Protein backbone atom coordinates (compact mmCIF):
# COMPACT_ATOMS: atom_id res chain seq x y z
CA UNK A 1 0.00 0.00 0.00
CA UNK A 2 1.46 3.34 -1.08
CA UNK A 3 -0.45 6.38 0.17
CA UNK A 4 0.58 9.98 0.70
CA UNK A 5 -0.10 12.21 3.68
CA UNK A 6 -2.08 14.46 1.31
CA UNK A 7 -4.47 11.63 0.44
CA UNK A 8 -4.86 10.76 4.13
CA UNK A 9 -5.75 14.39 4.88
CA UNK A 10 -8.39 14.23 2.16
CA UNK A 11 -9.77 11.04 3.74
CA UNK A 12 -10.03 12.76 7.13
CA UNK A 13 -11.71 15.82 5.64
CA UNK A 14 -14.28 13.74 3.75
CA UNK A 15 -15.08 11.81 6.95
CA UNK A 16 -15.57 15.04 8.89
CA UNK A 17 -17.49 16.92 6.20
CA UNK A 18 -19.74 14.06 5.13
CA UNK A 19 -19.50 14.75 1.38
CA UNK A 20 -16.94 15.28 -1.37
CA UNK A 21 -18.39 18.71 -2.10
CA UNK A 22 -18.12 19.96 1.50
CA UNK A 23 -14.63 18.48 1.85
CA UNK A 24 -13.53 20.21 -1.35
CA UNK A 25 -14.82 23.57 -0.10
CA UNK A 26 -12.93 23.22 3.18
CA UNK A 27 -9.72 22.14 1.46
CA UNK A 28 -9.91 24.73 -1.30
CA UNK A 29 -10.05 22.02 -3.99
CA UNK A 30 -12.59 21.32 -6.69
CA UNK A 31 -15.12 18.58 -6.06
CA UNK A 32 -13.72 16.55 -8.95
CA UNK A 33 -10.19 16.77 -7.48
CA UNK A 34 -11.42 15.36 -4.17
CA UNK A 35 -13.31 12.60 -5.98
CA UNK A 36 -10.17 11.66 -7.92
CA UNK A 37 -8.16 11.59 -4.66
CA UNK A 38 -10.78 9.31 -3.12
CA UNK A 39 -10.75 6.92 -6.08
CA UNK A 40 -6.95 6.86 -6.15
CA UNK A 41 -6.83 6.11 -2.43
CA UNK A 42 -9.27 3.21 -2.85
CA UNK A 43 -7.14 1.81 -5.67
CA UNK A 44 -4.00 2.13 -3.58
CA UNK A 45 -5.42 0.24 -0.59
CA UNK A 46 -7.39 -2.22 -2.73
CA UNK A 47 -10.66 -1.69 -0.88
CA UNK A 48 -13.86 0.33 -1.02
CA UNK A 49 -13.51 3.12 1.53
CA UNK A 50 -16.58 5.24 0.79
CA UNK A 51 -20.29 4.54 0.47
CA UNK A 52 -21.70 7.08 -1.98
CA UNK A 53 -25.22 7.96 -0.82
CA UNK A 54 -27.81 10.46 -2.02
CA UNK A 55 -27.25 12.66 1.02
CA UNK A 56 -23.45 12.47 1.12
CA UNK A 57 -20.63 10.03 1.74
CA UNK A 58 -20.19 7.54 4.55
CA UNK A 59 -17.02 5.61 5.33
CA UNK A 60 -17.18 1.83 5.08
CA UNK A 61 -15.80 -0.39 7.83
CA UNK A 62 -12.43 -0.48 6.03
CA UNK A 63 -12.60 3.27 5.53
CA UNK A 64 -13.08 3.75 9.27
CA UNK A 65 -10.13 1.44 9.95
CA UNK A 66 -7.91 3.48 7.65
CA UNK A 67 -9.24 6.70 9.19
CA UNK A 68 -8.02 5.67 12.66
CA UNK A 69 -4.53 4.95 11.30
CA UNK A 70 -4.58 8.13 9.18
CA UNK A 71 -5.10 10.33 12.23
CA UNK A 72 -2.16 8.70 14.02
CA UNK A 73 0.07 9.00 10.96
CA UNK A 74 -0.81 12.65 10.37
CA UNK A 75 -0.21 13.54 14.01
CA UNK A 76 3.28 12.01 13.70
CA UNK A 77 3.93 13.88 10.44
CA UNK A 78 2.87 17.17 12.04
CA UNK A 79 5.04 16.49 15.10
CA UNK A 80 8.04 15.70 12.88
CA UNK A 81 7.52 18.96 10.97
CA UNK A 82 7.46 20.94 14.22
CA UNK A 83 10.64 19.22 15.43
CA UNK A 84 12.45 19.94 12.17
CA UNK A 85 11.40 23.58 12.03
CA UNK A 86 11.84 24.23 15.74
CA UNK A 87 8.22 25.36 15.97
CA UNK A 88 6.79 25.40 19.47
CA UNK A 89 4.25 22.64 20.17
CA UNK A 90 0.75 23.73 19.30
CA UNK A 91 -2.20 23.47 21.60
CA UNK A 92 -3.77 20.04 21.17
CA UNK A 93 -7.36 20.27 19.95
CA UNK A 94 -10.02 17.85 21.15
CA UNK A 95 -13.49 18.02 19.62
CA UNK A 96 -15.97 17.01 22.30
CA UNK A 97 -19.57 16.04 21.67
CA UNK A 98 -22.03 15.72 24.51
CA UNK A 99 -25.66 15.01 25.19
CA UNK A 100 -27.75 18.02 26.12
CA UNK A 101 -28.08 17.09 29.80
CA UNK A 102 -24.29 17.04 30.25
CA UNK A 103 -23.79 20.69 29.39
CA UNK A 104 -25.04 22.51 32.50
CA UNK A 105 -23.16 20.44 35.10
CA UNK A 106 -20.48 18.17 33.62
CA UNK A 107 -18.98 20.45 30.96
CA UNK A 108 -18.06 23.51 33.10
CA UNK A 109 -16.51 21.33 35.83
CA UNK A 110 -14.57 19.23 33.30
CA UNK A 111 -13.19 22.28 31.49
CA UNK A 112 -12.13 23.85 34.80
CA UNK A 113 -10.26 20.69 35.78
CA UNK A 114 -8.67 20.42 32.34
CA UNK A 115 -7.40 24.00 32.54
CA UNK A 116 -5.37 23.09 35.62
CA UNK A 117 -4.28 19.56 34.67
CA UNK A 118 -3.65 19.91 30.89
CA UNK A 119 -3.52 23.60 29.95
CA UNK A 120 -2.20 22.88 26.43
CA UNK A 121 -5.36 20.97 25.51
CA UNK A 122 -7.96 23.10 23.75
CA UNK A 123 -11.55 21.80 23.62
CA UNK A 124 -14.33 22.67 21.22
CA UNK A 125 -17.82 21.37 21.92
CA UNK A 126 -21.08 20.53 20.21
CA UNK A 127 -24.34 19.16 21.61
CA UNK A 128 -26.74 16.52 20.38
CA UNK A 129 -28.43 13.25 21.22
CA UNK A 130 -26.66 9.96 21.90
CA UNK A 131 -27.42 8.63 18.38
CA UNK A 132 -26.24 11.89 16.81
CA UNK A 133 -23.01 12.01 18.78
CA UNK A 134 -22.36 8.33 18.06
CA UNK A 135 -22.65 9.01 14.33
CA UNK A 136 -20.32 11.99 14.71
CA UNK A 137 -17.70 9.76 16.36
CA UNK A 138 -17.94 7.23 13.56
CA UNK A 139 -17.50 9.86 10.87
CA UNK A 140 -14.57 11.49 12.66
CA UNK A 141 -16.22 14.89 13.16
CA UNK A 142 -15.64 14.64 16.93
CA UNK A 143 -12.91 12.90 18.94
CA UNK A 144 -14.71 11.97 22.14
CA UNK A 145 -18.32 12.08 23.34
CA UNK A 146 -20.33 12.12 26.54
CA UNK A 147 -23.32 9.82 25.95
CA UNK A 148 -26.05 8.20 28.01
CA UNK A 149 -27.53 4.71 27.96
CA UNK A 150 -30.41 2.92 29.66
CA UNK A 151 -30.55 -0.69 30.91
CA UNK A 152 -29.46 -3.18 29.71
CA UNK A 153 -26.77 -0.69 28.59
CA UNK A 154 -26.03 -2.05 25.15
CA UNK A 155 -23.34 -0.46 22.94
CA UNK A 156 -24.42 2.89 21.45
CA UNK A 157 -24.53 1.37 17.95
CA UNK A 158 -24.19 -1.97 16.22
CA UNK A 159 -21.21 -1.09 14.06
CA UNK A 160 -17.88 -2.84 14.28
CA UNK A 161 -15.37 -2.36 15.76
CA UNK A 162 -17.10 -1.38 18.96
CA UNK A 163 -16.54 2.08 20.38
CA UNK A 164 -14.27 2.33 23.42
CA UNK A 165 -16.60 3.08 26.34
CA UNK A 166 -15.83 4.35 29.84
CA UNK A 167 -18.77 4.32 32.28
CA UNK A 168 -18.54 7.27 34.66
CA UNK A 169 -21.85 7.58 36.49
CA UNK A 170 -25.33 6.10 36.99
CA UNK A 171 -28.09 8.65 37.57
CA UNK A 172 -31.82 8.21 38.14
CA UNK A 173 -34.40 9.75 35.84
CA UNK A 174 -36.82 12.07 37.69
CA UNK A 175 -39.83 14.20 36.74
CA UNK A 176 -39.50 17.99 36.94
CA UNK A 177 -42.71 19.77 37.94
CA UNK A 178 -43.81 23.22 39.06
CA UNK A 179 -43.33 23.88 42.77
CA UNK A 180 -46.69 25.69 42.76
CA UNK A 181 -48.59 23.25 40.55
CA UNK A 182 -50.50 19.99 40.94
CA UNK A 183 -47.59 18.21 42.63
CA UNK A 184 -46.59 21.07 44.97
CA UNK A 185 -44.98 20.01 48.24
CA UNK A 186 -44.36 16.46 47.09
CA UNK A 187 -41.19 14.45 46.56
CA UNK A 188 -42.70 11.67 44.47
CA UNK A 189 -45.50 10.97 42.02
CA UNK A 190 -47.20 7.73 40.96
CA UNK A 191 -46.73 6.75 37.34
CA UNK A 192 -50.52 6.62 36.86
CA UNK A 193 -50.72 10.33 37.70
CA UNK A 194 -48.42 11.11 34.78
CA UNK A 195 -50.69 9.73 32.07
CA UNK A 196 -52.87 12.85 31.88
CA UNK A 197 -50.12 15.35 32.70
CA UNK A 198 -49.12 17.97 30.09
CA UNK A 199 -45.62 17.14 28.85
CA UNK A 200 -42.76 19.25 27.55
CA UNK A 201 -40.65 17.13 25.18
CA UNK A 202 -37.75 17.53 22.80
CA UNK A 203 -38.37 17.22 19.06
CA UNK A 204 -37.85 13.73 17.65
CA UNK A 205 -37.46 12.03 14.29
CA UNK A 206 -36.87 8.57 12.87
CA UNK A 207 -33.16 9.00 13.69
CA UNK A 208 -33.49 10.75 17.05
CA UNK A 209 -35.26 9.62 20.25
CA UNK A 210 -38.18 11.36 21.95
CA UNK A 211 -36.74 13.03 25.07
CA UNK A 212 -38.64 14.47 28.01
CA UNK A 213 -41.44 11.88 28.30
CA UNK A 214 -41.48 9.24 31.00
CA UNK A 215 -40.55 5.85 29.40
CA UNK A 216 -43.65 3.80 28.67
CA UNK A 217 -45.85 6.86 28.15
CA UNK A 218 -44.96 7.88 24.56
CA UNK A 219 -48.02 7.34 22.41
CA UNK A 220 -50.26 8.12 25.39
CA UNK A 221 -48.56 11.27 26.65
CA UNK A 222 -50.13 14.65 25.93
CA UNK A 223 -47.29 16.81 24.58
CA UNK A 224 -48.13 20.50 24.87
CA UNK A 225 -44.72 22.06 24.18
CA UNK A 226 -41.65 20.97 22.23
CA UNK A 227 -38.20 22.33 23.10
CA UNK A 228 -34.68 20.93 22.73
CA UNK A 229 -32.97 23.27 25.20
CA UNK A 230 -33.00 22.17 28.86
CA UNK A 231 -33.24 25.74 30.17
CA UNK A 232 -36.31 26.41 28.04
CA UNK A 233 -37.96 23.21 29.22
CA UNK A 234 -37.30 23.91 32.88
CA UNK A 235 -38.50 27.52 32.73
CA UNK A 236 -41.71 26.29 31.09
CA UNK A 237 -42.01 23.80 33.97
CA UNK A 238 -41.43 26.58 36.53
CA UNK A 239 -44.21 28.59 34.89
CA UNK A 240 -46.63 25.71 35.33
CA UNK A 241 -46.93 24.91 31.63
CA UNK A 242 -46.13 21.20 31.89
CA UNK A 243 -43.76 18.57 33.26
CA UNK A 244 -40.67 16.95 31.80
CA UNK A 245 -38.10 14.31 32.70
CA UNK A 246 -34.75 15.28 34.15
CA UNK A 247 -31.64 13.28 35.12
CA UNK A 248 -31.00 13.51 38.86
CA UNK A 249 -27.58 14.97 38.09
CA UNK A 250 -29.28 18.14 36.80
CA UNK A 251 -31.16 18.76 40.06
CA UNK A 252 -28.52 21.19 41.44
CA UNK A 253 -29.02 23.59 38.53
CA UNK A 254 -32.81 23.60 38.13
CA UNK A 255 -34.26 27.13 38.23
CA UNK A 256 -36.36 28.39 41.15
CA UNK A 257 -39.92 27.15 41.08
CA UNK A 258 -39.06 23.63 39.89
CA UNK A 259 -39.20 20.48 42.04
CA UNK A 260 -37.78 17.04 41.19
CA UNK A 261 -40.04 14.03 41.79
CA UNK A 262 -39.22 10.35 42.00
CA UNK A 263 -41.68 8.11 40.20
CA UNK A 264 -43.48 5.40 42.16
CA UNK A 265 -45.31 2.40 40.71
CA UNK A 266 -42.68 1.72 38.07
CA UNK A 267 -39.10 0.40 38.14
CA UNK A 268 -36.48 3.15 38.60
CA UNK A 269 -35.20 4.49 35.28
CA UNK A 270 -31.42 4.57 35.48
CA UNK A 271 -29.34 6.44 32.95
CA UNK A 272 -25.63 5.71 32.65
CA UNK A 273 -23.24 8.50 31.69
CA UNK A 274 -20.54 7.27 29.31
CA UNK A 275 -17.44 8.66 27.67
CA UNK A 276 -16.98 7.17 24.20
CA UNK A 277 -14.26 7.32 21.55
CA UNK A 278 -13.13 5.29 18.59
CA UNK A 279 -11.23 2.08 19.46
CA UNK A 280 -7.46 2.02 19.54
CA UNK A 281 -4.92 3.93 21.58
CA UNK A 282 -6.20 7.33 22.69
CA UNK A 283 -4.08 10.42 22.16
CA UNK A 284 -2.75 12.06 25.34
CA UNK A 285 -5.14 14.96 24.77
CA UNK A 286 -8.20 12.69 24.51
CA UNK A 287 -7.03 10.82 27.62
CA UNK A 288 -6.73 14.13 29.50
CA UNK A 289 -10.25 15.16 28.48
CA UNK A 290 -11.67 11.76 29.51
CA UNK A 291 -9.98 12.02 32.91
CA UNK A 292 -11.28 15.55 33.40
CA UNK A 293 -14.85 14.44 32.66
CA UNK A 294 -14.55 11.46 34.97
CA UNK A 295 -13.13 13.62 37.77
CA UNK A 296 -15.90 16.17 37.29
CA UNK A 297 -18.55 13.48 37.72
CA UNK A 298 -16.73 11.55 40.46
CA UNK A 299 -14.86 14.20 42.49
Helices and strands as residue ranges (DSSP letters): H 5-17, H 20-27, H 31-45, E 50-53, E 56-59, H 61-85, E 92-99, H 100-102, I 103-107, H 108-117, E 121-128, H 130-139, E 144-150, E 164-178, E 188-190, G 191-194, E 198-201, E 222-226, H 230-238, E 244-247, G 248-253, E 258-264, E 270-277, H 284-297
